[in-house]
């Protein structure tokens, strides 16, 4: 991932959202009495950070967390100077931290050689004689010797209302010649001051009462939900893309080694699609993920020789290697910057932190490819990258987004056949048929390979059988698992489980049982139940449509009589629909259930959740209803 060059690593700043109508007062173990940040920016983009913290211990259970504080920095591009660190007693007495209470850990290579993946140094300060009511203070300066992006400055910070902040002050001192844009949320602003060719921006914030953050399910990131600021010298996201590409492009050069490897991988592959697929799968399978925490390596890819020698690399390295291999086969591609988190719309201030991941785009195939996701088939993206803003490094297009997931491209059929014996035992078969996107994921070569390993391992078969029988809530039984290793189509995937249980129904008595898929965690009941128990989101949330069909066939013995069946039902609104039919012919019961969610994602407004709740209220009784039987 495009990791941010972190200037401060502190445990007191968390990320979540506050729902204004669901606030609960908290009683924290400490408060942030003082939090001063001063950033002095140089014309070349380097800066000096002056950080001054004071934490007051409020309760005994916060002692361990408060008495140790850690500063983290990159050894190669940052220099640190701790100006003061002390415990301030309630009576005003100051106890300085002795030199022996500073613990430093350095990542370095052997015999002082440069490290391969991280040069982070952590400095832990242990504060002496700390008691409830005391305050720990640490004040340090950090000088940056190489900018993340030359001649640019980009930063954002947010503050969580679940913590008490007595006094937060932000001061950014920049050359007047550097054009800048910024936005603040929930902070007080002083009028910018111009002095001796410099321009100073100052913001402040306080939060005297800690409140619970109610994070909604699928919450979408939006700047402004929490107090904070964004500031950047980049005039646009296109400028961020170009700044990244300036150093990334040269790392994707086609060397003799790259050409030879590309030719070997694509041997006997004649079309661009076949060659691109083979190259993508090779990188995904052979290059494991390893971050780059060395100086500006957070935003600059390593050279391809390093990646190939070590069979490791981060997202930038994956994208650079794949771009080089594609170029070797005359397939044009570009790297693409994206946010892999919960961001679906770019804020108006173009800050680097809004893109944290890199993948590839192949224009002639109109395919995005993320080789860091080993289980994602060529031509698809992980769900977390669908419908997201994307910054192409070459041929940048304003407002471009990755393809969203169509609601009709996610279909699941669950077919269950159960034959019940006169003694209450049962033999059954469950078949899951996935169609569309989920099937393409399920039919990957890796999954088939894992199944081969499984079916040839008797110990694993027995372990799986026992775990599945346990999920049924019974003591005795047997389970056999299989998948279709040669599907008729790549967008259809079939998995089957055959099982035997000694007591499926209670023999010789009056009883009842519910109708739900055996062994399945994702089904109609779980979808509707989630809607029933989940509160309406307070803001936009991530969403996607889904379609389920469940078919059940129960074969009863002659000594069991069915006394009651649930009623048929059909209900729909503008967004979701549910239908259930029950038919008993002699001793065979057939049940068909269908659930269709027509949600068009990837982001939904809170009000559409009323549709889910409305359907859940109507159909949940039907989903919970039972088949009543007796022995005769």
N, C-alpha and C positions, 0 to 999 in steps of 0.2 A: 504494500500500500504506500501511497504518498504520505508518509508520516510527517507531521508537523515537527519542526525543529523546536522542541520544547525548551523554553527558557526557564520555566519554573515548574517543578513537579511537587504538588502539595496535596495533602490528603483531605483538606477541608473544603474543596470546591467539587461539588457533585453535579451531575447532569440529569435533570428530570424536569417535569413541567408542573405548574400550579394550576389547579382548577378553582376558579374564584368561588364557585358555589359549593365546594366540598373541602372546606378548610378545617383542620384540626390543630389546636394549639399543642406545641411540643415543649418538652422540658429537657433541653440538650445538656450534655455533660461539660461543654466548654463554650465559650463565645470568642469571636474574633474582635478583640478590643481595638485593634489597629491593623489596617491593611493598606499600606502606601506603595504605589507602583509609579516609578518615574523612569521613562524611557527617553534617552537622549539619542536621536538618530543622526547619523552622518550622511553626507551626500552620496557615498558609495553604497549605502544600504546597511552598513554595520551599525550597531548601536551599543550603548551601555545601559544596563538595567540597574536601577537602585531599588531594592526591595526591603521593606521594613514591616515586619510582622510582630504582633503581640496577641497572645492567646491567654485567656483567663480560665483557669480550671474551676468549674462550677460544682461538679459532683465527683465523688470518689471513683466511680466506675469509669471516668474518663482519664484517670491518672496515667495509665500506660501509654495511651495514644497521645497525650499532651506532652509528656516529658521527653519524647523523642521526635525530632523533626528532621526531615531529609531534604537536601538540595541536590538536584541532578543537573549535570551539564556535559556537553561534548568536549572532551579533552583537546581535540585537534583545533576547534574553532572558537572556544570560549574559555575565558580565564576568570577565576572567581577570587574575591577578596572579602572575607567575613570581617565586617567592621566592628561588630559587637554582638555578644550573645550572653544573656544573663537571666536569672530568675529574680523577679521582683516580688518580695514578700508583701503581705497585707499591710505591714507597718511602714512600707516604703524602703526597707532595706534591700540592697542590690547585691546578689551573689553571682559573680562572673563565672561563666563556664570555663573550667580549667582545660588546658590543652589536651590532657588525657581523656577528656570526654568528647573529643571529636574523632569519629570513626570514618575513615575514608576507604572506599573500595574502587579500584581502577580496573577497567577492562583494557587489556593490552595483549599483544602477541608475545610469543616466547622470546626470551632474551631481548626484551625491549623492542621487538619488531612490531610493525603496525598490525593491529587486529583486523580480522576479515569482516566481521559483522557488527561489532559495536565498540565504540570508544567512550561509552558513557562512564562518567565518574559519579559516584554518589557519596555525599558527605553527610553523615548522620551526626546530629548534635544531641547530646544527652544532658538535660538540664538538672542541676543539683537541687536537693532539699525542696522539692515541690510538694505543696499541700493545697487542699481545697481553698480557693480564694486567691491563690498566688497567680502571677502572670509570667509567662515565658516570653522573652523578646529575642528576636534575631534579625539582624540588619546586615545585608551584604550587597556587594556590587558585582555584576557580571559583565565583562567586556567581550563583545563579539568581534572576532578578528577576520571573519569572512562572512559576507551576507548570504542569506538563503537564496535570494535572487539579486544579482548586482543592480545597484542603483534604485532598489525598490524596498518599500516597507509595507508590511501587511500584518495586521494583528486583530484578534478579537478575544474578549473575555466575557464570561457571564458569571453571575453570582446567585447562589441558591437560597431561597427564602426559608429553607428548613434549617438554616444556620443563623445565628445572631451576629450581625455585623454592626458594631458601634460606629465605626468610622472607616469608610473606604474612600481613598483618593487616588485618582488616576491623573498623571501628568505626562504629556507627550510633547517633547521639545524637538522640533524639526527645522531643517533649513527652509526658509521662506520660498526658495526656488523649487522645492519639491511640491508639485500639485497633489492635493489630497482630497479624498471624499470620506465622509464618516456618517455614522448613525448611532444614536444612543437610545436606550430603552430603560425607563424607570430610574434614571439618574438625573442629578442636577448638573447644569452646565454653567461654567463661567465663560464670559465673553473671551474668545481667543485674543491673545496679546502678541504684538509684534515687537521684538527687541533685537537690534543689531543683526538684522538679516535672518533672524530666527522667528518661528511662530510657535506659540505654546498653547496647547489645548488642555483643558482641565475639567474633569467630571468627578462627581462624588455620589455616595450612596450610603444609606444606613438602613438596617433592618433590626429593630429592637425586640421584635417578637417572632420567634421561630414558628413556622407553620408547616404542617404535613404537605408534602407534594403528592397530589393524587395523579399518578401517571395513567393516562388512559391506554387501553389496549390498542395497539397499532398506531400510537400517537405519531403524527407527522411533525418533523422539525419545522419551526417557524421562529425566526429571530423576533424577539419582543416578548416571548412568553416569560422570560426571566430578565431581571435587570442586567444590563451589560452594554457593550459597545462594539462596533466594527469600525476599522479605519484602514485605508489602503491608498497607496500611491498608484496602483494599477488603474488605468482609465476604463478598462473593460475586462470581461472574462476572456475575450480574444487575446488581450495582452498577456494574461496569465498563461494561456495556452502556448503563445509564441515564446514566452520566456522559458517555459519548460522545454519546448521543442528545440530551442537553440542549442542546448547541450545534449539533448537526447538523440537528435538525428545523427550526430557524428558517431555515436556509439553503435548505431545500427548499420554500419558500413559492411558491405559484402567482402569478406576476406576469403582467401583460398580455402581455409578450413570450413567456413560457412558454406561455400559453394559445394565442396565435396560432401558435406553432411546432408545438405538439401537434396543433392542428386541421389544419394543412397536412400534417403527416406522416401522419395517419390518415385523410386524405380518402378517402371511399368504403369505409372499413373499418368494418364495423357490429358485429362481435362484440368482446368484451373480449380474447379471445385474439389476433385479428387486429390489434387496435390495439396491444396490449402488444408483440407481435412486431415490428411496424413501428417502434415507439418504441425498442425495444432495438436493433434493427439500425441505426437512424439514429445512435444514440449510439456504438455500436461502430465504425461506419464513419467517423464525422465528428469524433469527439473522440479525438485521439491521447493517448498516455500521457506525462505529465510529472510528476515528483515535486514534493513541496512540502517544502522544507527551510528554512522560515522560522519560527523560534520554535515556537509551539504549533500551527503549521500541520501538524505531524506527525499531529495527532489532530483537527483542526478543518477541515471542508471549506471551500473558497472559495465565494463567492456565484456563482450561476448565470450572471449577466451576465459575469463575468470568464471563466468557462469557455467560454461561447458566443462571446465576443469573440475569444478566442485559439485556440479549437478545440483546447484542451489541458486536461489535468487528470489528477490521480492517481486511485486507486481510490475515495477518498472523494468526489471531485468527480464521477466517473462515476455513482456510486450516488446522490448527491444530485440531480444533474440528471435522471436517469432517474426517481427518485421524484417529482420535481416534475412531469415530463411525464405520468407515469401519473396523478397526482392531478388534473391538468387534464382528464383524460378520465374522472374519477370511478372510477378503478381504484385500490383501496387497495393499498399496498405498504409495506414497511418495509426499512430497511437491516439488514444482517446482518454480524456480525464473525466472522472465521474465521482459521485459521492455514493459509497456503498452502504451508508447508514439510512436514516429516515428522512433525508432531504429530497423533496420532489419538485421544488421550485427554488431557483437561485435568488438569494437576497439581492437588493438593488446595489449594495456595496460589494464590489468584486474583491473578496478576500480569499487568499490562498487556501485557508482552512476549509472552504466549502467543497473542495475536491480532494479526495483522500485515496483514490484508487486509479490504476491505469490498466487499460486493456487495448485491444486492437479493433480497427474497422477496415473491412475489405470492400471498397466501393463497387467493384465489378460484380461481386456476389451479393452485395447489400447485406453483409453479415457482420455482426459484432462477435468478437471471440475473446473470452477470458480464460486463458490457459491456467490461471491459478486455481480454478475450480475444476478439480480432476474429474468429478462425477457429472459434469455438464456436457452433454453431447454437442458436437460441432453444429453451429447454426442457432444455438439457443444461449440464453444468459441465465444465471441464477435469478430467482424471484426478486432478490434484494436489488438487482440492477435493472429491472424492467420498468419502463415508463419514467426513466430518470433523465434529467438534463445531462448532456454530454458535450464536452469541449474537444472537438477534433484538433489535433496538433497541426495537420495540414488540411488546407481547404476548409477552414473554420466556417461553421454555419450558425448564425445567431438563432437561438431558440430551439435548437435541435434536441430531440429526446430519443432515447432507446425505445424500441417497440414495447408497448404495454402488452399484458397477457389478455387475450380475448376470453370472454366469459365462457364461450362455447368450446374452448380448447382444453377443458379440464373435466373429463367425464370418468366416473367410476361406476361399474356394475358389480354388485355383490350377489352371487347366486349360491343359495344354501339348500342342500337336500339332506334331510334327516329321516332315517327309518328307525322307529321306536319298537323295541321288542316287548313281548308280553311281560317280561320281568322288570321293565322300566329301563333297561339298557338301551343304548342307541349307537348306531353307526351313521356317520355323516361325511359329507364332502362340502367344502366351501371353496368357491372360485371367485377370485378378484380379477376383473378385466378392466384395465386402464386404457383409456383412449386419449390421444392427443399429446399434449405437452408432458404430462406425468408419465405416459408410456415411453416416450423417447428417453426420459431420464432413467426409467427402469430397465430399458433394454440395452444399456451400455455394456460394452465388452467386459468392463471391470466387474459388473454385477454378475454376469454369467460365469466369469472366472471364480468369483467368490462362491457361487453356488456349486461349482465343480469341486472346490476344496471342501465344502460342507458335506456333499453327498458321499464323499469318499472317506469321511471321518466318522466312524461309528460312535465315538465318544461324544462328538458334537451333536449328532443326531439324537442320542439318548438325552443329552442335556436340554436340547431344544424341546423335545417331547415332554419332558418333565415340567419345564417352565410354562408351556402352553396348557397342559392339563391343570396346573396350579391356577392359571388365569380363569379357567372354567369354574374354579371353586370346588373341585372334586378330588378325591384321593386316588382313585384308580382309573387309568385310561391310557390311550396310546395316540400319538400324533405323527403323521408322515407329511413332509413338506416337499413341494416340487414347483418348478417354474418351467415355462415353455422356453426352451433354449433356442428354438428356431421359429420365432414368430412369423406369421404370414406377411406382416407389415411392421416396419419399425415404430409406427405410432399406435400399435396395439400390444399390450403386455398382459400376460396371463400368469397368475400364481394360484396354486391349489394346495389345500390342506385336507387330508383325510384323517378322520379321528374315530376313536371308539371309546365309549365311557360306560361304566357298569351301572350307573344310576342317573339317568337323565331326568326321569320323573319319579315321583314317589309311588312305588308299587302298592296296589291294594287299597288305595285311599282316594279321597276327593282332593283335587289339587288344581293348580293353575300355573302358567308360565308366560313370561313376556316374550315378545318377538323382537329380537335384535341380533345383528350379526355376531357370530361367535368369533372371538379373537381379534375383532376389528376395533381399532381406536378411532378411526375416521369414518363416520357414517352419518346417516340422516339424524339419528337421535342426538349425536354429539353436536352437530351443527345447530339444531334447534335449541338444545339445552343451553349452549353458549349464548344464544340470543336472549334466552329467558332470564339468565342469571347475571348478564353483563349490563352495567349501567350505560345509559346513553353517553357517548363521548362528548366532551366539552369543546372539542375542536376537531378539525379535519383529521381523518384517520386513513391508514392504508387499507385497501380492500381489493378483492378479486372475486369474480363469479365462480360458481362450481355447480356441477350436476351429478346427482346420485340416482341410481336405480337399484332397488333391492328386491330380489325374488326369492321366495321361500317355498319349499315343498316339504310338508310333514306327512309321513306315512305312518298311520297308527295301527296297532294290532286290533283284532276283533274284540278283545276284552277291555278296550278303552272306548268310552263314549264321550263325544264332545258336547258339552252342555251349553256353552255360550261363546259367541265370537264378537269381537269389536265391530262397530258399525263402519260401513264404507264412508269415506270423507273426501271431499275435494274443496280446496281453498286456494285462493290466489289474490295477490294485489299487484301493484305496478312493478314490484321488484322480485318477489319470491312466490313460489307456488309449491303446494304439497298435495299429493293424492295417495290414497290407500284403498285397496280392494281386497276383500277376504271371501274366499269361495271354498265351501266344503262339499265334496262329492264322495259319497260313501265314506271311506276311511282316509281320504286324501285331502289335506288342507293346503290350498295355494294362497299365498299372500304376495301382493305386488305393491311396492311403495316407490314413489318418485318425488324427488325434491329438485327444484330448479331455481338457482340464484342467478339473476340476469345482471348482477352488478357490473358496471363498467368501471374498472379501476384505472390507474392504481390508487387514486385518492378519492375519498368520498366525504361529503358534507355530513355533519352530525345528524341532521333531520332525517336522513334516509334510514337511520337506525330504527325509526318508528315502524317501518315496514317489517323489519325482522321481529320486533317485539309483538307486533300485531299478529303475525303468523304464529309465533311461538305460543301465544296465549290461546289461540284457536286450536292448534293441532297437538300440543303437548299431551293433553289427556288421551288422545288416540294413540300416541306413541307409547304411553305408559300402560295402556289397557292390556288385558291378559286373555289367554285362551283358558277356559274353565273345562275341566274334564273329570270323569270318575271311572273307576274300575267296575266292570259288570261281570 
